[in-house]
Amino acid sequence: MDYNLNGKLFRSVSNSENGDVDSATLFYYHQRGEVVTARYVGGSIVEGHLIAKMLPDGQLDMRYHHLNTTGEFMLGRCLSTPTLLTDGRLKFSEEWQWLSGDGSSGRSEIEEVREG
């Protein structure tokens, strides 16, 4: 799948119970070639950042870190798989695992937000 995330905004639409991200979390993406970065904030996330490498099939191999509202620093890894929604927006289905805390894993989804 060919796409570019530069300047795109995403919102969490689902997450496992052991995740910190929720529907109030917004992701602000940037992309330069195969390198993807984002800042994420909102809900239980005070401040977060991610960096990913875009794989040849369009998946994102990602590492992330954030500070949550309980004062914990959290680290994790994620494999995000893109799909195109019928209205042309992008959706990512994500399989993630904490690299801090209990080391548990989960699944989440984020969808592109179009302003206007």
DRENKOLDO-197588 format. One record per residue: residue number from 1; x, y, z of N, C-alpha, C in turn. Coordinates in steps of 0.05 Angstrom, whole numbers, padded with zeros to 5 digits, always signed. Atoms other than C-alpha are relative to their C-alpha. Layout:
DRENKOLDO-197588
+-----+--------+--------+--------+--------+--------+--------+--------+--------+--------+
!   i !    n_X !    n_Y !    n_Z !   ca_X !   ca_Y !   ca_Z !    c_X !    c_Y !    c_Z !
+-----+--------+--------+--------+--------+--------+--------+--------+--------+--------+
! NUM !      X !      Y !      Z !      X !      Y !      Z !      X !      Y !      Z !
...
+-----+--------+--------+--------+--------+--------+--------+--------+--------+--------+
END
This chain:
DRENKOLDO-197588
+-----+--------+--------+--------+--------+--------+--------+--------+--------+--------+
!   i !    n_X !    n_Y !    n_Z !   ca_X !   ca_Y !   ca_Z !    c_X !    c_Y !    c_Z !
+-----+--------+--------+--------+--------+--------+--------+--------+--------+--------+
!   1 ! +00017 ! -00024 ! +00000 ! +00000 ! +00000 ! +00000 ! +00018 ! +00025 ! +00000 !
!   2 ! -00016 ! -00025 ! +00002 ! +00028 ! +00068 ! -00020 ! -00015 ! +00023 ! +00013 !
!   3 ! +00012 ! -00023 ! -00013 ! +00013 ! +00127 ! +00025 ! +00021 ! +00017 ! +00013 !
!   4 ! -00018 ! -00018 ! -00014 ! +00045 ! +00186 ! +00060 ! -00015 ! +00012 ! +00024 !
!   5 ! +00013 ! -00008 ! -00024 ! +00030 ! +00205 ! +00132 ! +00007 ! +00029 ! +00008 !
!   6 ! -00009 ! -00026 ! -00008 ! +00062 ! +00274 ! +00132 ! -00024 ! +00019 ! +00004 !
!   7 ! +00022 ! -00019 ! -00005 ! +00014 ! +00324 ! +00165 ! -00027 ! -00012 ! +00007 !
!   8 ! +00026 ! +00013 ! -00006 ! -00040 ! +00273 ! +00180 ! -00005 ! -00002 ! +00029 !
!   9 ! +00009 ! +00002 ! -00028 ! -00080 ! +00270 ! +00244 ! -00017 ! -00025 ! +00004 !
!  10 ! +00014 ! +00024 ! -00005 ! -00106 ! +00206 ! +00275 ! -00011 ! +00001 ! +00029 !
!  11 ! +00012 ! +00003 ! -00027 ! -00151 ! +00188 ! +00335 ! -00003 ! -00029 ! +00006 !
!  12 ! +00004 ! +00027 ! -00008 ! -00154 ! +00124 ! +00374 ! -00030 ! -00007 ! +00000 !
!  13 ! +00028 ! +00008 ! +00001 ! -00219 ! +00086 ! +00361 ! -00005 ! -00026 ! +00017 !
!  14 ! +00003 ! +00024 ! -00017 ! -00205 ! +00022 ! +00402 ! +00027 ! -00007 ! +00011 !
!  15 ! -00025 ! +00009 ! -00013 ! -00153 ! -00006 ! +00450 ! -00006 ! -00021 ! +00020 !
!  16 ! +00002 ! +00020 ! -00021 ! -00142 ! -00065 ! +00496 ! -00001 ! +00014 ! +00027 !
!  17 ! +00003 ! -00012 ! -00027 ! -00157 ! -00052 ! +00570 ! +00027 ! +00007 ! +00012 !
!  18 ! -00026 ! -00005 ! -00012 ! -00083 ! -00054 ! +00588 ! +00015 ! +00023 ! -00015 !
!  19 ! -00013 ! -00022 ! +00014 ! -00067 ! +00004 ! +00540 ! -00006 ! +00027 ! +00013 !
!  20 ! +00003 ! -00027 ! -00011 ! -00060 ! +00078 ! +00559 ! -00015 ! +00018 ! -00019 !
!  21 ! +00012 ! -00017 ! +00020 ! -00086 ! +00108 ! +00494 ! -00031 ! -00004 ! +00000 !
!  22 ! +00029 ! +00002 ! +00002 ! -00161 ! +00124 ! +00489 ! -00011 ! +00019 ! -00021 !
!  23 ! +00013 ! -00015 ! +00021 ! -00211 ! +00161 ! +00445 ! +00007 ! +00030 ! +00001 !
!  24 ! -00008 ! -00028 ! -00003 ! -00186 ! +00229 ! +00471 ! +00029 ! +00004 ! -00009 !
!  25 ! -00028 ! -00002 ! +00008 ! -00115 ! +00214 ! +00446 ! +00002 ! +00006 ! -00030 !
!  26 ! -00004 ! -00008 ! +00028 ! -00094 ! +00249 ! +00381 ! +00030 ! -00004 ! -00007 !
!  27 ! -00027 ! +00006 ! +00010 ! -00033 ! +00230 ! +00339 ! +00005 ! +00019 ! -00023 !
!  28 ! -00008 ! -00019 ! +00021 ! +00002 ! +00283 ! +00296 ! +00025 ! -00011 ! -00014 !
!  29 ! -00021 ! +00015 ! +00015 ! +00043 ! +00247 ! +00242 ! +00016 ! +00017 ! -00019 !
!  30 ! -00018 ! -00012 ! +00020 ! +00102 ! +00268 ! +00200 ! +00016 ! -00023 ! -00013 !
!  31 ! -00014 ! +00021 ! +00015 ! +00140 ! +00228 ! +00147 ! +00021 ! +00012 ! -00018 !
!  32 ! -00021 ! -00006 ! +00018 ! +00206 ! +00234 ! +00111 ! +00010 ! -00027 ! -00011 !
!  33 ! -00008 ! +00026 ! +00011 ! +00217 ! +00175 ! +00064 ! -00013 ! -00022 ! +00016 !
!  34 ! +00010 ! +00023 ! -00015 ! +00211 ! +00111 ! +00104 ! -00001 ! +00005 ! +00030 !
!  35 ! +00000 ! -00007 ! -00029 ! +00218 ! +00147 ! +00171 ! -00025 ! +00015 ! +00007 !
!  36 ! +00025 ! -00012 ! -00009 ! +00153 ! +00163 ! +00206 ! +00003 ! +00007 ! +00030 !
!  37 ! +00000 ! -00009 ! -00028 ! +00147 ! +00203 ! +00271 ! -00028 ! +00011 ! +00007 !
!  38 ! +00025 ! -00012 ! -00008 ! +00088 ! +00227 ! +00312 ! +00003 ! +00009 ! +00029 !
!  39 ! +00004 ! -00008 ! -00027 ! +00072 ! +00265 ! +00375 ! -00029 ! -00008 ! +00007 !
!  40 ! +00027 ! +00006 ! -00008 ! +00011 ! +00241 ! +00414 ! -00006 ! +00010 ! +00028 !
!  41 ! +00009 ! -00012 ! -00025 ! -00028 ! +00274 ! +00470 ! -00030 ! -00003 ! +00003 !
!  42 ! +00029 ! +00000 ! -00006 ! -00095 ! +00273 ! +00504 ! -00009 ! -00025 ! +00015 !
!  43 ! +00010 ! +00022 ! -00016 ! -00136 ! +00229 ! +00550 ! +00020 ! -00005 ! +00022 !
!  44 ! -00019 ! +00008 ! -00021 ! -00089 ! +00191 ! +00596 ! +00030 ! +00005 ! -00008 !
!  45 ! -00027 ! -00005 ! +00009 ! -00028 ! +00213 ! +00555 ! +00007 ! +00029 ! +00004 !
!  46 ! -00009 ! -00027 ! -00004 ! +00008 ! +00275 ! +00580 ! +00017 ! +00009 ! -00024 !
!  47 ! -00017 ! -00005 ! +00023 ! +00060 ! +00272 ! +00524 ! +00012 ! -00026 ! -00009 !
!  48 ! -00011 ! +00025 ! +00011 ! +00082 ! +00217 ! +00477 ! +00013 ! +00005 ! -00027 !
!  49 ! -00014 ! -00001 ! +00026 ! +00127 ! +00206 ! +00417 ! +00004 ! -00028 ! -00011 !
!  50 ! -00006 ! +00026 ! +00013 ! +00136 ! +00150 ! +00367 ! +00018 ! +00004 ! -00024 !
!  51 ! -00016 ! +00000 ! +00024 ! +00185 ! +00133 ! +00313 ! -00004 ! -00027 ! -00013 !
!  52 ! +00005 ! +00025 ! +00014 ! +00173 ! +00081 ! +00259 ! +00015 ! -00001 ! -00026 !
!  53 ! -00011 ! +00004 ! +00027 ! +00204 ! +00052 ! +00197 ! -00022 ! -00013 ! -00016 !
!  54 ! +00020 ! +00012 ! +00018 ! +00156 ! +00039 ! +00139 ! +00012 ! -00023 ! -00014 !
!  55 ! -00009 ! +00025 ! +00013 ! +00165 ! -00032 ! +00114 ! -00010 ! +00000 ! -00029 !
!  56 ! +00007 ! +00000 ! +00029 ! +00160 ! -00048 ! +00039 ! -00030 ! -00005 ! -00005 !
!  57 ! +00028 ! +00005 ! +00004 ! +00088 ! -00073 ! +00048 ! -00018 ! +00022 ! +00012 !
!  58 ! +00016 ! -00023 ! -00011 ! +00066 ! -00007 ! +00082 ! -00004 ! -00002 ! +00030 !
!  59 ! +00003 ! +00002 ! -00029 ! +00066 ! -00034 ! +00154 ! +00021 ! +00019 ! +00013 !
!  60 ! -00018 ! -00016 ! -00015 ! +00099 ! +00009 ! +00207 ! +00011 ! -00016 ! +00023 !
!  61 ! -00014 ! +00013 ! -00022 ! +00151 ! -00022 ! +00253 ! +00008 ! +00023 ! +00019 !
!  62 ! +00000 ! -00024 ! -00017 ! +00146 ! +00026 ! +00312 ! +00010 ! -00005 ! +00028 !
!  63 ! -00007 ! -00001 ! -00028 ! +00175 ! +00043 ! +00380 ! -00012 ! +00026 ! +00011 !
!  64 ! +00013 ! -00023 ! -00011 ! +00140 ! +00091 ! +00426 ! +00006 ! +00003 ! +00030 !
!  65 ! -00003 ! -00006 ! -00028 ! +00146 ! +00125 ! +00494 ! -00018 ! +00023 ! +00008 !
!  66 ! +00016 ! -00022 ! -00009 ! +00101 ! +00169 ! +00535 ! +00000 ! +00002 ! +00031 !
!  67 ! +00006 ! -00005 ! -00028 ! +00085 ! +00199 ! +00603 ! -00030 ! +00000 ! +00003 !
!  68 ! +00030 ! +00000 ! -00004 ! +00015 ! +00182 ! +00628 ! -00008 ! +00017 ! +00024 !
!  69 ! +00011 ! -00017 ! -00020 ! -00030 ! +00219 ! +00676 ! +00005 ! -00010 ! +00029 !
!  70 ! -00007 ! +00010 ! -00027 ! -00010 ! +00173 ! +00734 ! +00030 ! +00004 ! +00006 !
!  71 ! -00028 ! -00007 ! -00004 ! +00062 ! +00197 ! +00726 ! +00020 ! -00021 ! -00008 !
!  72 ! -00018 ! +00022 ! +00008 ! +00090 ! +00133 ! +00695 ! +00011 ! +00006 ! -00028 !
!  73 ! -00011 ! +00001 ! +00027 ! +00138 ! +00132 ! +00636 ! -00004 ! -00028 ! -00010 !
!  74 ! +00006 ! +00025 ! +00012 ! +00117 ! +00077 ! +00589 ! +00014 ! -00002 ! -00027 !
!  75 ! -00015 ! +00006 ! +00025 ! +00156 ! +00045 ! +00531 ! -00013 ! -00024 ! -00013 !
!  76 ! +00011 ! +00023 ! +00014 ! +00131 ! -00001 ! +00477 ! +00009 ! -00003 ! -00029 !
!  77 ! -00004 ! +00005 ! +00028 ! +00135 ! -00031 ! +00408 ! -00026 ! -00007 ! -00013 !
!  78 ! +00026 ! +00004 ! +00013 ! +00081 ! -00037 ! +00356 ! +00005 ! -00007 ! -00030 !
!  79 ! +00001 ! +00005 ! +00029 ! +00068 ! -00066 ! +00286 ! -00027 ! +00010 ! -00009 !
!  80 ! +00024 ! -00013 ! +00009 ! +00016 ! -00023 ! +00251 ! -00005 ! -00007 ! -00029 !
!  81 ! +00008 ! +00009 ! +00027 ! -00021 ! -00049 ! +00189 ! -00021 ! +00019 ! -00011 !
!  82 ! +00019 ! -00020 ! +00011 ! -00055 ! +00003 ! +00144 ! -00022 ! -00013 ! -00017 !
!  83 ! +00021 ! +00006 ! +00019 ! -00121 ! -00004 ! +00109 ! -00013 ! +00026 ! -00008 !
!  84 ! +00014 ! -00023 ! +00010 ! -00160 ! +00045 ! +00067 ! -00030 ! -00003 ! +00005 !
!  85 ! +00028 ! +00001 ! -00005 ! -00230 ! +00060 ! +00092 ! -00016 ! +00008 ! -00026 !
!  86 ! +00016 ! -00005 ! +00024 ! -00287 ! +00067 ! +00041 ! -00002 ! +00030 ! -00007 !
!  87 ! +00000 ! -00029 ! +00005 ! -00286 ! +00143 ! +00049 ! +00027 ! +00012 ! -00006 !
!  88 ! -00026 ! -00009 ! +00008 ! -00212 ! +00146 ! +00032 ! +00019 ! +00006 ! +00023 !
!  89 ! -00018 ! -00004 ! -00023 ! -00185 ! +00155 ! +00103 ! +00016 ! -00025 ! +00006 !
!  90 ! -00016 ! +00023 ! -00009 ! -00130 ! +00111 ! +00131 ! -00008 ! -00009 ! +00027 !
!  91 ! +00004 ! +00013 ! -00026 ! -00139 ! +00063 ! +00189 ! +00024 ! -00018 ! +00005 !
!  92 ! -00021 ! +00018 ! -00008 ! -00084 ! +00027 ! +00226 ! -00010 ! -00020 ! +00021 !
!  93 ! +00004 ! +00021 ! -00019 ! -00094 ! -00040 ! +00261 ! +00027 ! -00006 ! +00013 !
!  94 ! -00026 ! +00000 ! -00014 ! -00040 ! -00045 ! +00314 ! +00002 ! -00024 ! +00020 !
!  95 ! -00007 ! +00021 ! -00019 ! -00009 ! -00103 ! +00352 ! +00024 ! +00011 ! +00016 !
!  96 ! -00021 ! -00013 ! -00015 ! +00032 ! -00075 ! +00409 ! +00007 ! -00016 ! +00025 !
!  97 ! -00009 ! +00012 ! -00025 ! +00072 ! -00096 ! +00470 ! +00015 ! +00020 ! +00016 !
!  98 ! -00015 ! -00017 ! -00018 ! +00097 ! -00058 ! +00530 ! +00028 ! -00011 ! +00003 !
!  99 ! -00028 ! +00006 ! -00006 ! +00173 ! -00057 ! +00539 ! +00006 ! +00009 ! +00028 !
! 100 ! -00002 ! -00008 ! -00028 ! +00162 ! -00029 ! +00608 ! -00025 ! -00011 ! +00015 !
! 101 ! +00023 ! +00010 ! -00015 ! +00113 ! -00046 ! +00664 ! -00002 ! -00030 ! -00001 !
! 102 ! +00004 ! +00029 ! -00002 ! +00084 ! -00116 ! +00660 ! +00007 ! -00015 ! -00026 !
! 103 ! -00008 ! +00013 ! +00025 ! +00107 ! -00130 ! +00588 ! -00023 ! -00012 ! -00015 !
! 104 ! +00023 ! +00011 ! +00013 ! +00036 ! -00147 ! +00567 ! -00004 ! +00011 ! -00028 !
! 105 ! +00005 ! -00009 ! +00027 ! +00010 ! -00139 ! +00496 ! -00029 ! +00005 ! -00004 !
! 106 ! +00027 ! -00006 ! +00006 ! -00053 ! -00115 ! +00463 ! -00004 ! +00008 ! -00029 !
! 107 ! +00007 ! -00008 ! +00027 ! -00089 ! -00091 ! +00401 ! -00015 ! +00027 ! +00001 !
! 108 ! +00014 ! -00026 ! +00001 ! -00113 ! -00022 ! +00381 ! -00005 ! +00008 ! -00029 !
! 109 ! +00005 ! -00011 ! +00027 ! -00139 ! +00017 ! +00321 ! -00001 ! +00030 ! +00002 !
! 110 ! +00002 ! -00029 ! +00003 ! -00130 ! +00089 ! +00300 ! -00010 ! +00006 ! -00028 !
! 111 ! +00011 ! -00008 ! +00026 ! -00166 ! +00125 ! +00244 ! +00007 ! +00029 ! -00005 !
! 112 ! -00006 ! -00027 ! +00008 ! -00149 ! +00187 ! +00205 ! -00023 ! +00018 ! +00005 !
! 113 ! +00020 ! -00020 ! -00005 ! -00186 ! +00250 ! +00225 ! +00004 ! +00021 ! -00022 !
! 114 ! +00000 ! -00021 ! +00019 ! -00204 ! +00299 ! +00171 ! -00013 ! +00025 ! +00012 !
! 115 ! +00011 ! -00025 ! -00012 ! -00213 ! +00370 ! +00195 ! -00018 ! +00013 ! -00020 !
! 116 ! +00018 ! -00014 ! +00017 ! -00270 ! +00410 ! +00168 ! -00025 ! -00013 ! -00002 !
+-----+--------+--------+--------+--------+--------+--------+--------+--------+--------+
END
